[in-house]
Each structure stands twice: as structure tokens, then as C-alpha cells.
Amino acid sequence: MPEVIFTGPAGRLEGRYQPSKEKSAPIALILHPHPQFGGTMNNKIVYDLFYMFQKRGFTVLRFNFRGIGRSQGAFDHGTGELSDAAAALDWVQSLHPDSKSCWVAGYSFGAWIGMQLLMRRPEIEGFISISPQPNIYDFSFLAPCPSSGLIIHGDADKVAPAKDVQGLVDKLQSQKGITITQKTLPGANHFYGDTIDTLVEECADYLDRRLNGELAEARPKRLR
């Protein structure tokens, strides 16, 4: 798994990158939790998601947001981090011009950034959003949400309470043309602890079903 350094809006960004052997393979971008609360690209959930996509033939990139590890810059309350994510997707797409589709997966803060990226990038056809925090971050930009995806969270999460996540899910599930799949893990908190394996298994099951043509409505491709 090559270590990579690429140019971001605030200087260099550090990442880990695994290209697929297939030139036209889809791309997956994995986004880590909050930089000011210990979130890095080496978070176990982020690491496990990286390999989950890689095992299914995706070209995969995870990276450190600005100011983390060897990534330059300073925390920018989400605005700069969204620009970092867009730059990361640009970088991997420049190496894989034959890739026509993309997925984004994010955990906690990374889920918020990933769902904003979804609005900007029509080639993103699926998302995995782990423990989003609608109690802290504004998700009203998802109007409408352009792609089908999975929202997965724990029922014992005090950082992103289940009732707040449910409100976001209910709002998105009322939109036409997409399918929002929800999974609630019994006994799991925001950090998952000994339920990480279950979390990743649920994400893998969802991805496999999507790759099999399930859990999403057929719809015209959005233009880039």
C-alpha cells in the first residue's frame, strides 16, 4: 500500500493509496473522524473500510486532512477539509481517467464532509455514512440528496444520539429517486469498541448488495 503525498489547497496532503489492477475500476475515498479529537486516516474503522473496498476491486485512497500527520495546513472547521477531500478525489481521478464512478465513505466528521462532497461531485454513485452528527452539523444541504447510500450508527451513541440520526434518515428517505438504507447497531457507541467488526461486516454486506444491483433505484447518470 503506497504512501503518497499530493497537493491540496493548503499544501501537501499525506495519504495511503491502493490502485486497482483494472483501469476502469471504481474509486473509493475514505474520510476520517474529527481532526481535533484524534481522528486520522489510521483510525481502525477508516483502515478497515479502506481494505473492504480494496478487496472488492476498487482503487482506494484514504488521507489525512490538513494539519494531521504530514498533511500541511491547519484545521478549518470543515470548509477547508471539504476542499481537501475534493483535491484528493481530483488527484486519484487524474491517475485513473478511465474510472467512471466513485464511492465515498466517511466516519463521524468524515461522514459530514463526505455527504457535502456528494453534492459537488455527480460521479459519486454511492456513500457509506458512519455515525453522522446532525445534532452538531447542518445537513440541510442534502436537498435533494443525489445518491443512494447507507447510514449506519449505534443505538448507544451519546455523541450522535440515535434520535437525531433518525431524524436525518427520515428526511432523506422521504426524497424520491434514491434509496437510503439505515442500520442501527445494538449496544454500539460512537467509537464502536468491540463492535467494529460487526460495523464493517454490515458495511461490506451493503456494498456487496449495491454492487449486485440492489438497494438503489435505477436512474439517469448525472453529468460531471
One Martini backbone bead per residue (centre of mass of N, CA, C, O) as a GRO file, in nm:
protein
  224
    1MET     BB    1   0.085   0.044   0.031
    2PRO     BB    2   0.115   0.347  -0.074
    3GLU     BB    3   0.269   0.629  -0.006
    4VAL     BB    4   0.134   0.965  -0.027
    5ILE     BB    5   0.184   1.284  -0.200
    6PHE     BB    6  -0.031   1.569  -0.235
    7THR     BB    7  -0.200   1.839  -0.358
    8GLY     BB    8  -0.342   2.095  -0.176
    9PRO     BB    9  -0.483   2.397  -0.078
   10ALA     BB   10  -0.262   2.392   0.197
   11GLY     BB   11  -0.089   2.176   0.066
   12ARG     BB   12   0.014   1.895   0.158
   13LEU     BB   13  -0.094   1.548   0.133
   14GLU     BB   14  -0.152   1.253   0.317
   15GLY     BB   15  -0.145   0.905   0.200
   16ARG     BB   16  -0.331   0.607   0.102
   17TYR     BB   17  -0.274   0.382  -0.183
   18GLN     BB   18  -0.486   0.158  -0.398
   19PRO     BB   19  -0.465   0.021  -0.689
   20SER     BB   20  -0.614  -0.112  -0.944
   21LYS     BB   21  -0.586  -0.335  -1.212
   22GLU     BB   22  -0.827  -0.181  -1.317
   23LYS     BB   23  -0.877   0.096  -1.506
   24SER     BB   24  -1.216   0.109  -1.455
   25ALA     BB   25  -1.229   0.125  -1.170
   26PRO     BB   26  -1.352   0.217  -0.896
   27ILE     BB   27  -1.370   0.470  -0.653
   28ALA     BB   28  -1.243   0.520  -0.311
   29LEU     BB   29  -1.322   0.743  -0.039
   30ILE     BB   30  -1.172   0.799   0.285
   31LEU     BB   31  -1.302   0.953   0.591
   32HIS     BB   32  -1.211   1.100   0.879
   33PRO     BB   33  -1.226   1.204   1.173
   34HIS     BB   34  -1.179   1.442   1.392
   35PRO     BB   35  -0.885   1.624   1.413
   36GLN     BB   36  -0.934   1.735   1.728
   37PHE     BB   37  -1.009   1.404   1.820
   38GLY     BB   38  -0.789   1.194   1.675
   39GLY     BB   39  -0.828   1.201   1.375
   40THR     BB   40  -0.733   0.956   1.123
   41MET     BB   41  -0.636   0.741   0.864
   42ASN     BB   42  -0.566   0.515   1.111
   43ASN     BB   43  -0.825   0.449   1.178
   44LYS     BB   44  -0.978   0.151   1.203
   45ILE     BB   45  -1.228   0.204   1.031
   46VAL     BB   46  -1.084   0.331   0.790
   47TYR     BB   47  -0.895   0.093   0.738
   48ASP     BB   48  -1.118  -0.125   0.693
   49LEU     BB   49  -1.260   0.018   0.456
   50PHE     BB   50  -1.027   0.021   0.262
   51TYR     BB   51  -1.013  -0.298   0.241
   52MET     BB   52  -1.300  -0.350   0.154
   53PHE     BB   53  -1.271  -0.211  -0.123
   54GLN     BB   54  -1.013  -0.347  -0.228
   55LYS     BB   55  -1.133  -0.644  -0.232
   56ARG     BB   56  -1.351  -0.521  -0.466
   57GLY     BB   57  -1.157  -0.352  -0.686
   58PHE     BB   58  -1.083  -0.088  -0.585
   59THR     BB   59  -0.977   0.231  -0.584
   60VAL     BB   60  -0.789   0.359  -0.299
   61LEU     BB   61  -0.836   0.642  -0.061
   62ARG     BB   62  -0.654   0.777   0.208
   63PHE     BB   63  -0.641   1.070   0.435
   64ASN     BB   64  -0.508   1.360   0.567
   65PHE     BB   65  -0.602   1.620   0.692
   66ARG     BB   66  -0.527   1.913   0.764
   67GLY     BB   67  -0.274   1.899   1.021
   68ILE     BB   68  -0.221   1.588   0.973
   69GLY     BB   69   0.060   1.472   1.013
   70ARG     BB   70   0.189   1.547   0.685
   71SER     BB   71  -0.026   1.755   0.666
   72GLN     BB   72  -0.094   2.061   0.569
   73GLY     BB   73  -0.201   2.299   0.781
   74ALA     BB   74  -0.526   2.392   0.923
   75PHE     BB   75  -0.793   2.385   1.082
   76ASP     BB   76  -1.139   2.457   0.907
   77HIS     BB   77  -1.435   2.360   0.999
   78GLY     BB   78  -1.473   2.200   0.691
   79THR     BB   79  -1.405   2.376   0.445
   80GLY     BB   80  -1.113   2.273   0.390
   81GLU     BB   81  -1.179   1.967   0.404
   82LEU     BB   82  -1.351   1.964   0.151
   83SER     BB   83  -1.119   2.056  -0.034
   84ASP     BB   84  -0.942   1.814   0.025
   85ALA     BB   85  -1.135   1.596  -0.086
   86ALA     BB   86  -1.148   1.709  -0.374
   87ALA     BB   87  -0.840   1.686  -0.425
   88ALA     BB   88  -0.822   1.380  -0.381
   89LEU     BB   89  -1.012   1.303  -0.612
   90ASP     BB   90  -0.858   1.440  -0.836
   91TRP     BB   91  -0.596   1.281  -0.805
   92VAL     BB   92  -0.708   0.992  -0.857
   93GLN     BB   93  -0.841   1.062  -1.132
   94SER     BB   94  -0.576   1.139  -1.282
   95LEU     BB   95  -0.477   0.826  -1.263
   96HIS     BB   96  -0.805   0.738  -1.347
   97PRO     BB   97  -0.967   0.822  -1.630
   98ASP     BB   98  -1.149   0.543  -1.667
   99SER     BB   99  -1.305   0.617  -1.424
  100LYS     BB  100  -1.669   0.654  -1.365
  101SER     BB  101  -1.673   0.589  -1.053
  102CYS     BB  102  -1.789   0.660  -0.706
  103TRP     BB  103  -1.700   0.647  -0.358
  104VAL     BB  104  -1.806   0.743  -0.020
  105ALA     BB  105  -1.645   0.729   0.307
  106GLY     BB  106  -1.758   0.815   0.646
  107TYR     BB  107  -1.658   0.924   0.983
  108SER     BB  108  -1.838   1.140   1.123
  109PHE     BB  109  -1.695   1.403   1.014
  110GLY     BB  110  -1.650   1.245   0.742
  111ALA     BB  111  -1.955   1.223   0.676
  112TRP     BB  112  -2.005   1.524   0.632
  113ILE     BB  113  -1.799   1.564   0.407
  114GLY     BB  114  -1.900   1.339   0.214
  115MET     BB  115  -2.193   1.465   0.172
  116GLN     BB  116  -2.084   1.723   0.041
  117LEU     BB  117  -1.933   1.595  -0.195
  118LEU     BB  118  -2.180   1.465  -0.326
  119MET     BB  119  -2.298   1.746  -0.427
  120ARG     BB  120  -2.041   1.810  -0.624
  121ARG     BB  121  -2.021   1.490  -0.731
  122PRO     BB  122  -2.177   1.303  -0.977
  123GLU     BB  123  -1.989   1.034  -0.968
  124ILE     BB  124  -2.124   0.975  -0.702
  125GLU     BB  125  -2.312   0.665  -0.633
  126GLY     BB  126  -2.203   0.618  -0.328
  127PHE     BB  127  -2.259   0.576   0.037
  128ILE     BB  128  -2.091   0.587   0.364
  129SER     BB  129  -2.242   0.668   0.687
  130ILE     BB  130  -2.078   0.706   0.995
  131SER     BB  131  -2.196   0.866   1.247
  132PRO     BB  132  -2.357   1.107   1.212
  133GLN     BB  133  -2.404   1.478   1.320
  134PRO     BB  134  -2.699   1.650   1.329
  135ASN     BB  135  -2.655   1.789   1.618
  136ILE     BB  136  -2.396   1.965   1.492
  137TYR     BB  137  -2.456   1.938   1.189
  138ASP     BB  138  -2.546   2.057   0.876
  139PHE     BB  139  -2.778   1.875   0.636
  140SER     BB  140  -2.952   2.072   0.437
  141PHE     BB  141  -2.792   2.028   0.160
  142LEU     BB  142  -2.978   1.760   0.121
  143ALA     BB  143  -3.144   1.923  -0.149
  144PRO     BB  144  -3.115   1.679  -0.277
  145CYS     BB  145  -3.014   1.368  -0.253
  146PRO     BB  146  -2.820   1.215  -0.518
  147SER     BB  147  -2.768   0.940  -0.351
  148SER     BB  148  -2.727   0.631  -0.256
  149GLY     BB  149  -2.720   0.489   0.092
  150LEU     BB  150  -2.549   0.447   0.407
  151ILE     BB  151  -2.674   0.456   0.745
  152ILE     BB  152  -2.464   0.412   1.038
  153HIS     BB  153  -2.539   0.320   1.386
  154GLY     BB  154  -2.572   0.362   1.732
  155ASP     BB  155  -2.788   0.323   2.020
  156ALA     BB  156  -2.529   0.433   2.228
  157ASP     BB  157  -2.497   0.724   2.114
  158LYS     BB  158  -2.387   1.040   2.253
  159VAL     BB  159  -2.273   1.213   2.009
  160ALA     BB  160  -2.497   1.063   1.806
  161PRO     BB  161  -2.799   1.048   1.849
  162ALA     BB  162  -3.042   0.843   1.733
  163LYS     BB  163  -3.270   1.059   1.698
  164ASP     BB  164  -3.106   1.242   1.503
  165VAL     BB  165  -3.044   1.036   1.284
  166GLN     BB  166  -3.339   0.965   1.228
  167GLY     BB  167  -3.417   1.243   1.119
  168LEU     BB  168  -3.233   1.229   0.873
  169VAL     BB  169  -3.339   0.971   0.748
  170ASP     BB  170  -3.636   1.055   0.714
  171LYS     BB  171  -3.576   1.288   0.522
  172LEU     BB  172  -3.431   1.118   0.298
  173GLN     BB  173  -3.657   0.893   0.256
  174SER     BB  174  -3.864   1.113   0.124
  175GLN     BB  175  -3.702   1.101  -0.121
  176LYS     BB  176  -3.670   1.085  -0.456
  177GLY     BB  177  -3.460   0.843  -0.639
  178ILE     BB  178  -3.371   0.715  -0.363
  179THR     BB  179  -3.181   0.496  -0.130
  180ILE     BB  180  -3.204   0.466   0.219
  181THR     BB  181  -2.998   0.293   0.434
  182GLN     BB  182  -3.050   0.150   0.764
  183LYS     BB  183  -2.831   0.103   1.053
  184THR     BB  184  -2.863  -0.039   1.386
  185LEU     BB  185  -2.645  -0.087   1.657
  186PRO     BB  186  -2.645  -0.270   1.922
  187GLY     BB  187  -2.453  -0.114   2.182
  188ALA     BB  188  -2.335   0.115   2.015
  189ASN     BB  189  -2.112   0.358   1.993
  190HIS     BB  190  -1.912   0.603   1.848
  191PHE     BB  191  -1.647   0.387   1.870
  192TYR     BB  192  -1.749   0.064   1.898
  193GLY     BB  193  -1.514  -0.115   1.972
  194ASP     BB  194  -1.634  -0.447   1.978
  195THR     BB  195  -1.815  -0.352   1.697
  196ILE     BB  196  -1.641  -0.316   1.437
  197ASP     BB  197  -1.683  -0.581   1.282
  198THR     BB  198  -1.987  -0.544   1.246
  199LEU     BB  199  -1.978  -0.282   1.095
  200VAL     BB  200  -1.809  -0.382   0.850
  201GLU     BB  201  -2.003  -0.608   0.768
  202GLU     BB  202  -2.240  -0.421   0.700
  203CYS     BB  203  -2.092  -0.257   0.484
  204ALA     BB  204  -2.022  -0.500   0.302
  205ASP     BB  205  -2.309  -0.594   0.249
  206TYR     BB  206  -2.402  -0.337   0.115
  207LEU     BB  207  -2.195  -0.325  -0.114
  208ASP     BB  208  -2.262  -0.598  -0.241
  209ARG     BB  209  -2.556  -0.526  -0.309
  210ARG     BB  210  -2.494  -0.287  -0.490
  211LEU     BB  211  -2.307  -0.449  -0.692
  212ASN     BB  212  -2.582  -0.632  -0.749
  213GLY     BB  213  -2.827  -0.401  -0.786
  214GLU     BB  214  -2.912  -0.309  -0.510
  215LEU     BB  215  -3.050  -0.044  -0.313
  216ALA     BB  216  -3.120   0.105  -0.598
  217GLU     BB  217  -3.220   0.327  -0.819
  218ALA     BB  218  -3.279   0.368  -1.133
  219ARG     BB  219  -3.086   0.621  -1.308
  220PRO     BB  220  -2.973   0.883  -1.433
  221LYS     BB  221  -2.686   1.015  -1.512
  222ARG     BB  222  -2.487   1.239  -1.397
  223LEU     BB  223  -2.322   1.517  -1.483
  224ARG     BB  224  -1.990   1.649  -1.471
   0.00000   0.00000   0.00000
